[in-house]
Amino acid sequence: MIRLMVGNGSSMRQVKIPFWGLVLTGGAVVLVSLLLLAFLASLAVLIIPACLIGAGAAHWFGRRGDPRGEPIFTRRPADPNIIEGEYRVLDEKHR
């Protein structure tokens, strides 16, 4: 038997735990840990290749659309007479 002191402050008491209870609890903890490890490993087996395939497809199809490799937002307009800007109303009274 294993004896543990349980309680807080003034209300301490001694609890006896049989050896088979300790072995059963330890076995349950090991079993749950192994099941969790197996579950996470199976998720990794599915998720890692899916991410690699997705990244490869994004890289492959992303290059096809723009052969120059320049981002869309930094390109100059095709017509030099087009001026892009932003319009803001600063004073609501003078609309």
VMD Tcl script that draws the C-alpha trace (Angstrom):
set ca {
  {0.00 0.00 0.00}
  {1.07 3.50 -0.77}
  {0.13 6.21 1.70}
  {-0.54 9.78 0.58}
  {-1.24 12.87 2.62}
  {-4.27 14.66 1.16}
  {-5.77 17.96 2.26}
  {-5.04 21.61 2.72}
  {-3.67 23.23 5.83}
  {-5.41 22.07 9.00}
  {-7.55 19.29 7.47}
  {-4.86 16.83 6.43}
  {-5.63 13.13 6.23}
  {-3.80 10.02 5.14}
  {-5.12 7.96 2.21}
  {-4.03 4.41 1.43}
  {-3.82 3.44 -2.25}
  {-3.43 -0.24 -3.12}
  {-0.62 -1.17 -5.50}
  {-3.01 -2.60 -8.12}
  {-4.86 0.75 -8.21}
  {-1.64 2.56 -8.88}
  {-0.68 0.09 -11.63}
  {-4.15 0.37 -13.20}
  {-4.03 4.17 -13.16}
  {-0.51 4.22 -14.61}
  {-1.51 1.79 -17.35}
  {-4.53 3.94 -18.23}
  {-2.36 7.05 -18.47}
  {0.13 5.24 -20.74}
  {-2.68 3.89 -22.93}
  {-4.35 7.29 -23.34}
  {-0.96 8.86 -24.14}
  {-0.25 6.27 -26.83}
  {-3.73 6.70 -28.32}
  {-3.24 10.47 -28.45}
  {0.17 10.02 -30.05}
  {-1.28 7.65 -32.67}
  {-4.10 10.09 -33.42}
  {-1.72 13.02 -33.88}
  {0.60 10.92 -36.04}
  {-2.31 9.92 -38.30}
  {-3.30 13.57 -38.63}
  {0.26 14.48 -39.55}
  {0.30 11.72 -42.18}
  {-2.77 13.32 -43.79}
  {-2.14 17.02 -43.26}
  {1.55 17.34 -44.20}
  {1.18 15.88 -47.73}
  {-2.01 17.88 -48.28}
  {-0.16 21.09 -47.36}
  {2.79 20.21 -49.60}
  {0.51 19.41 -52.53}
  {-1.47 22.61 -51.96}
  {1.67 24.72 -51.78}
  {3.03 23.11 -54.93}
  {-0.24 23.71 -56.79}
  {-0.35 27.34 -55.63}
  {3.22 27.84 -56.77}
  {2.60 26.13 -60.10}
  {-0.67 27.90 -60.93}
  {0.49 31.23 -59.50}
  {3.44 31.38 -61.90}
  {1.33 30.62 -64.94}
  {-0.84 33.73 -64.54}
  {2.04 36.18 -64.42}
  {5.10 35.18 -66.46}
  {7.06 38.25 -65.35}
  {6.86 37.25 -61.69}
  {5.93 40.81 -60.69}
  {3.13 41.32 -58.15}
  {-0.10 42.73 -59.57}
  {-0.24 45.79 -57.30}
  {3.15 47.12 -58.46}
  {2.43 46.97 -62.20}
  {2.00 50.19 -64.12}
  {-1.23 50.70 -66.07}
  {-1.11 49.90 -69.78}
  {-2.29 53.40 -70.74}
  {0.04 56.21 -69.51}
  {-2.89 58.72 -69.59}
  {-4.68 56.91 -66.77}
  {-4.05 58.38 -63.33}
  {-5.10 56.31 -60.38}
  {-5.96 58.08 -57.17}
  {-8.04 58.11 -54.06}
  {-10.99 60.40 -53.33}
  {-11.82 61.46 -49.78}
  {-14.36 63.96 -48.47}
  {-12.58 66.07 -45.88}
  {-15.38 68.51 -45.07}
  {-18.97 67.26 -45.09}
  {-20.37 70.82 -45.47}
  {-18.74 71.52 -48.86}
  {-19.97 68.52 -50.79}
}
mol new
graphics top color blue
foreach p $ca { graphics top sphere $p radius 0.5 }
foreach p [lrange $ca 0 end-1] q [lrange $ca 1 end] { graphics top cylinder $p $q radius 0.2 }
display resetview
